[in-house]
Amino acid sequence: MRETRSYDKEFKAQAVRLAKELGTKRAAEELGIPNGTLSGWVHAAKKGELNIGKVERTPQEAITLAEELQRLRAENKRQAKEISRLKELNEFLEEASAFFAASRRKSGREND
């Protein structure tokens, strides 16, 4: 049966830093941990789910992050406009529904 080990946050952060220097496979071998485990930590760190402390970024990575931030802000702005439009449309539909419901009730009385 495999032994389940748990690692503290500091160990994970140091392991991810080492993986960036040596490569994931070599770092995992040196630390005596499964390559898949370390790969998961590296992936989590890239997604921002694992805090590894101060991160040094290359200029290319910084540009990529800036572009991503700009893209996300534009998408957020677009979605805010769409939400506003949909709210207005929903209000209109509610008013139209109320109007037609009242009209139907009124025409139903006239037929009686």
N, C-alpha and C positions, 0 to 999 in steps of 0.2 A: 504494500500500500504506500502511496506517495505521501510524503510529509508536507503538510500545508504550513508555509511560513508567511509571516506578515512582516512588512518593512515599514519603518517610520518615514515620515515625510522628508526628513533631512537626508536619509539614505537614498531615497528615490531621487531627490534633487541632485545629489552628488553623482548618482549613477547616470542620470540624463546628461549632466555636464560632461562626464567622462565619455559617454557615447558620442557626443558631438565632437570630441577631440579624436577619439580612436576609431569610431565606428561602432555600431550597435553590437555586432557579433563579437568583436574582440573585447569590448568592455564587459559584455555579459560573461565571457569566458574568464576574464580576470577577476570579476566579482563573484563568480560561482553561482550565477543565477540563470534561469532559463532565458534564452534569447527572446522568446515571445513575450515574456514578462517585461523585459526592458523595452522592447519595441512598443508595447502598450503604454508604458510610461512616457516614452518619447512622443508618441502620438498624442497622448493626453496633454503633454506640455505644449505642443504646437497648437492645440485647440484652446489652450488657456485653462484647462481643467486641473492642471497640476502646477502649482506655484514652485518655480525653481529659483526664485530670487531674481537678482538683477540679471537681465538678459542682454548680452552683447549681440548686436545685429550688424550684419554687413550692410554697406550702403544699398546694395540691390534688394536685400530683405526689407530695409526701411522704406524704399520706394514702393515695393510691392504692398507693404502694409498701408502706406499712405494712399495708394490707388484703391485698395480694398475699402479703406475708411471712406474715401470719397464716393465710391460706388454704393456703399451701404447708406450713406447719408442721402444720396440721390434717390435710392430705392425707398428709404423711409419717407422722404418728402412726397414721392409719387403715391405711396400707400396712404399717407395722411390726406392727400387730395381725393383719392378714391373713396376713403371712408367718409369724408365730408359729402361727396356727391351721393353716396349710397344713403346717408342719413337723410339728405334732402329728398331723395326719391322715396324713401320709406315714409317720411312725413306726408308727402303728396299722396301716396297709395293709401295711407290710413284715412286721410281726409276724403279721398274719392270713395273708399269703401264705406265710410260713414254716410256720405251723401247718397250713394246708391242703396244702402240699407234703409235709410230714411225714406227715400223715394219708393222703394218696394213696399214698405209698411203703409205709406200714404196711398199708393195705388191699390193695395190689397183692401183697404177700407172702402175705397170708392166702389169696388166690385161687389161688396156685401150688400 
